[in-house]
Amino acid sequence: MTTVVPTSEEDPALSVVRFTSEVSWADAGPEVVESQGKRLCTEAQECIVRGRWLDLASLMLTSADVIFSKVSEKDLECIFTIICDLVKKPESLDESLEMAKLISTKITQQPNEKPALRLKIMFNLYNLLENPYSRFFVYMKALDLALAANGKVTEHIIPSFKKMDNLLGEWNIGIQDKRKLFLAVSNILKESKSSGKEAFKFLTKYLATFSGEDAYTIGEAKEEAVRSITEFVKASDMFQCDLLDMPAVAQLEKDSKYALVYQLLKIFLTQRLDAYLDFQAANSTLLKSYGLVHEDCIAKMRLMSLVDLASVETGQISYALIKDTLRINDDEVEMWVVKAITAKLIDCKMDQMNQIVIVSRCTERVFGQRQWQSLRTKLATWKGNISNVISTIQTNRITEDGTQAIQGLTIR
């Protein structure tokens, strides 16, 4: 026979059970309210005495879920603060994790009903947990809530993305969980339209996790690889990326459905405007199907082509070459050079008298083996120049010291 040890009426958990049962059964009459209240409080007392914290949380959540639309947000916040606090009761971290899963799953079931409050409750739960993986699980549920709420609470969770490196160090999660995390973050940023570059950054992080995987696993990333290409091509402020070298993206090159998409990326990163125009002439329907605007692609490709000219020419580009490569009029050359400077793609001076552009720096569209070799050569040259300067200074110092010594002997 079960022995129930009386628990103080002041116990916060019992107060929540009693309050939620009264609200839940209010329409059934006072007798039902009283009988149901006693039954639920007795069950809650037994859970407390026996340390069945998971069962207690389940009992409290059932009633709290029923009254979510019936009481004020202030009351709901108090109720869920007490429920969330139960995760500190178990001695086992595994049991705390199960409770965190139960609570967070229940909170996120109706994301469009008071989403800001639900997200606040999730953050409160996160801060109460000690187990790193439990925290990660709750954070992922918060991301799911933000996505499902159709942008209503994204502004509250986006600031946490700036701390992602620190969070990853704290959670110490595996590659599968990182994939879920990076993709969810990218999707939230994409939906919020707050930062295309940040959304693209997390999307590339997601794709990078497939390096070293087998072909079957890499195949899971095919759709997102296509998305990364189209987003890069669409972005008017992105001119450099490492997508070509990623296995998740490279798989598209021989894919029957997406080979042309990969070819488009290759054109933007390694070729010039004429190659794009030939591609567009043969695949205009494909470009439209991905929401790519021909005029925008031409504008971006002109800048990419100008960058390519700056990287391969010997520090000087003639106005005539720019005109021919970008397929523009004579009076548009300087305008496009200024656009490239404004976009921080090149540093240069325009010599109008001699009709040349003198380039001092340019951005590389990709940074692969050729770029590393070029950098290595430049560093070796700089190292040699510095060594020569040091050697010259040392030689001059020795000469000066010798001259001063001879002058001293003459004076004596």
Wavefront OBJ file of the C-alpha trace (Angstrom):
o trace
v 0.000 0.000 0.000
v 1.326 3.413 -0.994
v 2.098 5.786 1.839
v 1.859 9.450 0.920
v 3.797 11.766 3.150
v 1.979 15.100 3.469
v 3.765 17.943 1.670
v 3.409 21.597 2.566
v 0.677 23.501 0.765
v 3.317 26.143 0.059
v 5.270 23.819 -2.247
v 5.490 25.735 -5.551
v 4.809 22.623 -7.638
v 1.606 21.868 -5.724
v 0.508 25.492 -6.055
v 0.901 25.239 -9.818
v -0.991 21.926 -9.963
v -3.841 23.334 -7.893
v -4.055 26.590 -9.891
v -3.933 24.922 -13.298
v -6.536 22.309 -12.333
v -8.913 25.028 -11.098
v -8.611 26.928 -14.382
v -8.840 23.770 -16.492
v -12.022 22.474 -14.837
v -13.673 25.822 -14.063
v -16.509 25.269 -16.540
v -17.423 21.876 -15.020
v -18.660 23.273 -11.700
v -17.203 23.574 -8.188
v -17.593 19.890 -7.246
v -15.620 18.712 -10.260
v -13.008 21.403 -9.676
v -12.560 20.237 -6.081
v -12.398 16.513 -6.866
v -10.030 16.938 -9.789
v -7.861 19.312 -7.771
v -7.538 16.790 -4.948
v -6.746 13.953 -7.364
v -4.048 15.867 -9.185
v -2.514 17.237 -5.994
v -2.388 13.711 -4.519
v -0.597 12.455 -7.629
v 1.796 15.395 -7.483
v 2.518 14.768 -3.788
v 3.342 11.130 -4.488
v 5.719 12.132 -7.303
v 7.502 14.581 -5.010
v 7.860 12.059 -2.183
v 9.147 9.298 -4.474
v 11.396 11.635 -6.450
v 9.583 10.883 -9.709
v 10.450 14.267 -11.194
v 9.848 13.290 -14.811
v 6.315 12.125 -13.951
v 5.705 15.325 -12.004
v 6.830 17.445 -14.916
v 4.541 15.486 -17.254
v 1.599 15.958 -14.887
v 2.181 19.713 -14.579
v 2.733 20.192 -18.318
v -0.557 18.502 -19.197
v -2.548 20.985 -17.153
v -0.398 23.961 -18.135
v -0.857 23.219 -21.817
v -4.653 23.236 -21.433
v -4.728 26.693 -19.841
v -2.105 28.347 -22.086
v -4.724 30.484 -23.820
v -6.796 31.122 -20.674
v -4.422 32.970 -18.343
v -2.150 35.997 -18.554
v 1.413 35.796 -19.846
v 2.657 36.809 -16.406
v 0.901 33.811 -14.818
v 2.166 31.502 -17.555
v 5.717 32.697 -17.051
v 5.465 31.957 -13.319
v 3.947 28.512 -13.977
v 6.636 27.479 -16.439
v 9.424 28.906 -14.298
v 8.381 26.436 -11.580
v 8.031 23.585 -14.081
v 11.419 24.287 -15.663
v 13.038 24.466 -12.243
v 12.266 20.756 -11.810
v 15.204 19.883 -14.112
v 17.520 20.687 -11.185
v 15.903 18.066 -8.958
v 17.197 14.737 -10.399
v 20.655 13.539 -9.439
v 21.004 11.893 -12.853
v 21.956 14.159 -15.792
v 20.240 11.681 -18.106
v 16.956 12.177 -16.277
v 17.420 15.947 -16.481
v 17.930 15.571 -20.234
v 14.703 13.570 -20.540
v 12.862 16.243 -18.590
v 14.356 18.967 -20.786
v 13.203 17.065 -23.872
v 9.700 16.681 -22.443
v 9.361 20.335 -21.435
v 10.862 21.822 -24.612
v 8.816 19.558 -26.868
v 5.609 20.549 -25.113
v 6.465 24.267 -25.246
v 7.178 24.225 -28.988
v 4.053 22.307 -30.045
v 2.012 25.463 -30.730
v 4.667 27.895 -32.034
v 2.260 30.562 -33.283
v 0.510 30.972 -29.909
v 2.440 33.491 -27.807
v 5.756 32.648 -29.560
v 7.797 35.313 -27.750
v 6.742 33.948 -24.369
v 7.481 30.389 -25.453
v 10.958 31.408 -26.572
v 11.549 33.199 -23.274
v 10.568 30.037 -21.400
v 13.008 28.038 -23.558
v 15.860 30.399 -22.713
v 14.999 30.113 -19.027
v 15.082 26.323 -19.304
v 18.417 26.480 -21.136
v 20.016 28.490 -18.317
v 18.816 26.053 -15.660
v 20.525 23.051 -17.280
v 24.024 21.877 -16.384
v 24.553 19.143 -18.966
v 26.055 20.672 -22.182
v 24.144 18.330 -24.480
v 20.859 19.118 -22.691
v 21.543 22.785 -23.368
v 22.237 22.042 -27.035
v 18.987 20.086 -27.347
v 16.953 22.946 -25.884
v 18.756 25.468 -28.109
v 17.872 23.411 -31.193
v 14.240 23.327 -30.068
v 14.365 27.110 -29.720
v 15.612 27.325 -33.312
v 12.750 25.064 -34.424
v 10.327 27.364 -32.620
v 11.792 30.447 -34.311
v 11.463 28.831 -37.735
v 7.928 27.567 -37.155
v 6.738 30.940 -35.822
v 7.152 32.474 -39.298
v 9.661 35.128 -38.333
v 7.757 36.458 -35.287
v 10.616 35.873 -32.825
v 13.746 35.622 -34.962
v 15.044 38.990 -33.726
v 15.274 37.494 -30.218
v 17.418 34.516 -31.223
v 19.634 35.952 -33.976
v 21.960 37.786 -31.509
v 23.002 34.410 -30.081
v 24.508 33.444 -33.457
v 27.386 35.852 -32.843
v 28.431 33.631 -29.917
v 28.294 30.429 -31.950
v 32.000 29.592 -31.636
v 31.808 29.838 -27.848
v 28.605 27.795 -27.761
v 30.153 25.051 -29.910
v 33.099 24.895 -27.531
v 30.725 24.541 -24.594
v 28.456 21.909 -26.163
v 31.228 19.769 -27.706
v 28.765 18.185 -30.132
v 29.415 15.725 -32.956
v 29.360 16.269 -36.699
v 25.717 15.217 -37.163
v 24.506 17.720 -34.582
v 26.677 20.443 -36.134
v 25.004 19.837 -39.482
v 21.547 20.253 -37.962
v 22.683 23.382 -36.134
v 24.347 25.136 -39.079
v 21.457 24.402 -41.428
v 18.845 25.610 -38.927
v 20.775 28.841 -38.288
v 21.180 29.431 -42.026
v 17.453 28.893 -42.593
v 16.503 31.340 -39.854
v 18.822 34.009 -41.249
v 17.490 33.396 -44.747
v 13.853 33.719 -43.620
v 14.572 36.861 -41.625
v 16.339 38.468 -44.609
v 18.560 40.204 -42.058
v 21.899 39.141 -43.484
v 22.408 37.237 -46.696
v 26.120 36.953 -46.033
v 25.582 35.429 -42.587
v 23.016 32.964 -43.927
v 25.471 31.982 -46.663
v 28.292 31.633 -44.118
v 26.368 29.110 -42.029
v 25.202 27.299 -45.158
v 28.836 26.832 -46.224
v 29.667 25.657 -42.698
v 26.958 23.036 -43.109
v 28.331 21.920 -46.488
v 31.884 21.798 -45.122
v 30.862 19.121 -42.594
v 30.494 16.630 -45.457
v 34.202 16.666 -46.326
v 35.629 13.167 -45.977
v 32.217 11.465 -46.080
v 31.198 8.714 -48.513
v 29.199 9.451 -51.670
v 25.904 8.324 -50.125
v 26.250 10.687 -47.152
v 27.423 13.580 -49.319
v 24.326 13.051 -51.459
v 22.208 14.248 -48.535
v 23.572 17.751 -49.088
v 22.747 17.966 -52.796
v 19.760 20.318 -52.509
v 21.561 22.622 -50.101
v 24.620 22.652 -52.378
v 22.407 23.894 -55.212
v 20.925 26.499 -52.894
v 24.403 27.723 -51.929
v 25.285 28.256 -55.601
v 22.114 30.155 -56.458
v 22.426 32.318 -53.332
v 26.028 33.170 -54.179
v 25.146 34.088 -57.762
v 22.175 36.202 -56.625
v 24.108 38.091 -53.928
v 25.218 41.498 -55.184
v 27.755 41.881 -52.371
v 29.545 38.500 -52.479
v 32.391 37.966 -54.924
v 34.487 35.281 -53.261
v 33.747 31.772 -51.975
v 35.305 28.332 -51.520
v 32.373 26.289 -52.815
v 34.230 24.754 -55.775
v 36.549 22.732 -53.525
v 33.809 21.359 -51.278
v 32.877 17.702 -51.956
v 29.215 18.492 -51.231
v 29.248 21.009 -54.101
v 31.703 19.226 -56.410
v 29.357 16.222 -56.582
v 27.018 18.337 -58.721
v 29.541 18.508 -61.574
v 28.592 15.018 -62.791
v 24.996 15.057 -61.584
v 22.459 14.625 -64.390
v 20.060 17.121 -62.832
v 22.381 19.770 -61.405
v 25.511 19.708 -63.606
v 24.535 22.991 -65.277
v 24.173 24.702 -61.902
v 27.718 23.671 -61.041
v 28.884 24.924 -64.432
v 27.304 28.312 -63.656
v 29.259 28.526 -60.384
v 32.457 27.665 -62.223
v 31.827 30.463 -64.714
v 31.329 33.028 -61.947
v 34.461 31.951 -60.073
v 36.914 31.148 -62.866
v 35.738 32.722 -66.144
v 34.588 36.027 -67.617
v 31.483 37.713 -68.957
v 31.635 36.156 -72.414
v 31.404 32.658 -70.909
v 28.344 33.679 -68.881
v 26.625 35.179 -71.930
v 27.156 31.972 -73.894
v 25.776 29.956 -70.961
v 22.750 32.228 -70.597
v 21.942 32.028 -74.291
v 21.720 28.239 -74.025
v 20.118 28.000 -70.549
v 17.885 31.045 -70.014
v 14.981 28.899 -68.787
v 17.210 27.252 -66.174
v 18.345 30.618 -64.816
v 14.757 31.833 -64.522
v 13.723 28.643 -62.720
v 16.190 29.480 -59.940
v 15.047 33.089 -59.710
v 18.213 34.490 -61.307
v 17.786 37.816 -63.088
v 19.866 38.094 -66.261
v 20.625 41.827 -65.851
v 21.793 41.308 -62.249
v 24.005 38.421 -63.336
v 25.594 40.567 -66.048
v 26.326 43.343 -63.536
v 27.957 40.938 -61.103
v 29.842 39.129 -63.851
v 31.289 42.423 -65.106
v 32.761 43.091 -61.692
v 34.033 39.495 -61.439
v 35.606 39.838 -64.895
v 37.300 43.081 -63.894
v 38.713 41.353 -60.820
v 40.014 38.574 -63.040
v 41.722 41.103 -65.322
v 43.349 42.718 -62.293
v 44.645 39.376 -61.038
v 46.216 38.147 -64.274
v 47.515 41.344 -65.879
v 50.904 42.769 -64.845
v 49.627 45.552 -62.631
v 48.169 47.559 -65.519
v 44.937 47.167 -67.479
v 44.165 49.215 -70.550
v 40.828 50.945 -70.865
v 40.379 49.183 -74.202
v 40.782 45.723 -72.619
v 38.269 46.582 -69.900
v 35.816 47.848 -72.506
v 36.093 44.685 -74.594
v 36.010 42.265 -71.645
v 33.046 43.907 -69.909
v 31.292 44.689 -73.234
v 30.646 48.301 -72.350
v 31.039 51.702 -73.983
v 34.177 53.838 -73.718
v 32.511 56.296 -71.361
v 31.474 53.474 -68.954
v 34.957 52.127 -68.216
v 35.758 54.451 -65.324
v 32.282 53.970 -63.857
v 32.831 50.203 -63.590
v 36.313 50.678 -62.148
v 34.811 52.940 -59.477
v 32.159 50.295 -58.755
v 34.892 47.702 -58.240
v 36.759 50.069 -55.907
v 33.569 50.812 -53.951
v 32.940 47.080 -53.551
v 36.527 46.783 -52.229
v 37.396 44.355 -54.992
v 40.428 46.292 -56.189
v 42.727 49.130 -55.143
v 43.936 51.086 -58.131
v 44.578 54.420 -59.789
v 43.153 55.517 -63.130
v 45.600 57.137 -65.539
v 43.247 59.005 -67.841
v 46.080 60.427 -69.924
v 47.448 57.001 -70.859
v 44.056 55.246 -70.623
v 45.232 52.596 -68.168
v 44.267 51.364 -64.709
v 47.205 50.770 -62.358
v 46.257 48.007 -59.900
v 47.911 47.693 -56.481
v 45.614 45.032 -54.988
v 42.727 42.831 -56.048
v 40.447 40.289 -54.401
v 40.753 36.666 -55.495
v 37.452 35.053 -56.459
v 38.711 31.707 -55.169
v 41.666 30.901 -52.955
v 42.981 27.570 -54.175
v 46.322 26.012 -55.054
v 47.268 28.702 -57.593
v 46.547 31.493 -55.120
v 48.559 29.779 -52.367
v 51.483 29.376 -54.765
v 51.264 33.039 -55.742
v 51.211 34.058 -52.082
v 54.190 31.807 -51.359
v 56.139 33.423 -54.200
v 55.300 36.931 -52.987
v 56.325 36.081 -49.417
v 59.609 34.621 -50.657
v 60.250 37.796 -52.659
v 59.459 40.003 -49.670
v 61.677 37.882 -47.461
v 64.528 38.238 -49.962
v 64.037 41.993 -50.189
v 64.037 42.372 -46.392
v 67.207 40.239 -46.146
v 68.908 42.475 -48.713
v 67.885 45.598 -46.801
v 69.189 44.162 -43.515
v 72.437 43.099 -45.188
v 72.905 46.581 -46.679
v 72.269 48.256 -43.323
v 74.745 45.951 -41.577
v 77.400 46.576 -44.272
v 76.971 50.340 -43.998
v 77.175 50.156 -40.207
v 80.449 48.201 -40.374
v 81.854 50.702 -42.874
v 80.839 53.644 -40.675
v 82.333 52.023 -37.564
v 85.614 51.383 -39.431
v 85.767 54.967 -40.698
v 85.204 56.355 -37.216
v 87.983 54.139 -35.798
v 90.494 55.340 -38.414
v 89.542 58.959 -37.729
v 90.174 58.369 -34.024
v 93.673 57.038 -34.685
v 94.508 60.040 -36.878
v 93.473 62.498 -34.186
v 95.721 60.830 -31.608
l 1 2 3 4 5 6 7 8 9 10 11 12 13 14 15 16 17 18 19 20 21 22 23 24 25 26 27 28 29 30 31 32 33 34 35 36 37 38 39 40 41 42 43 44 45 46 47 48 49 50 51 52 53 54 55 56 57 58 59 60 61 62 63 64 65 66 67 68 69 70 71 72 73 74 75 76 77 78 79 80 81 82 83 84 85 86 87 88 89 90 91 92 93 94 95 96 97 98 99 100 101 102 103 104 105 106 107 108 109 110 111 112 113 114 115 116 117 118 119 120 121 122 123 124 125 126 127 128 129 130 131 132 133 134 135 136 137 138 139 140 141 142 143 144 145 146 147 148 149 150 151 152 153 154 155 156 157 158 159 160 161 162 163 164 165 166 167 168 169 170 171 172 173 174 175 176 177 178 179 180 181 182 183 184 185 186 187 188 189 190 191 192 193 194 195 196 197 198 199 200 201 202 203 204 205 206 207 208 209 210 211 212 213 214 215 216 217 218 219 220 221 222 223 224 225 226 227 228 229 230 231 232 233 234 235 236 237 238 239 240 241 242 243 244 245 246 247 248 249 250 251 252 253 254 255 256 257 258 259 260 261 262 263 264 265 266 267 268 269 270 271 272 273 274 275 276 277 278 279 280 281 282 283 284 285 286 287 288 289 290 291 292 293 294 295 296 297 298 299 300 301 302 303 304 305 306 307 308 309 310 311 312 313 314 315 316 317 318 319 320 321 322 323 324 325 326 327 328 329 330 331 332 333 334 335 336 337 338 339 340 341 342 343 344 345 346 347 348 349 350 351 352 353 354 355 356 357 358 359 360 361 362 363 364 365 366 367 368 369 370 371 372 373 374 375 376 377 378 379 380 381 382 383 384 385 386 387 388 389 390 391 392 393 394 395 396 397 398 399 400 401 402 403 404 405 406 407 408 409 410 411 412
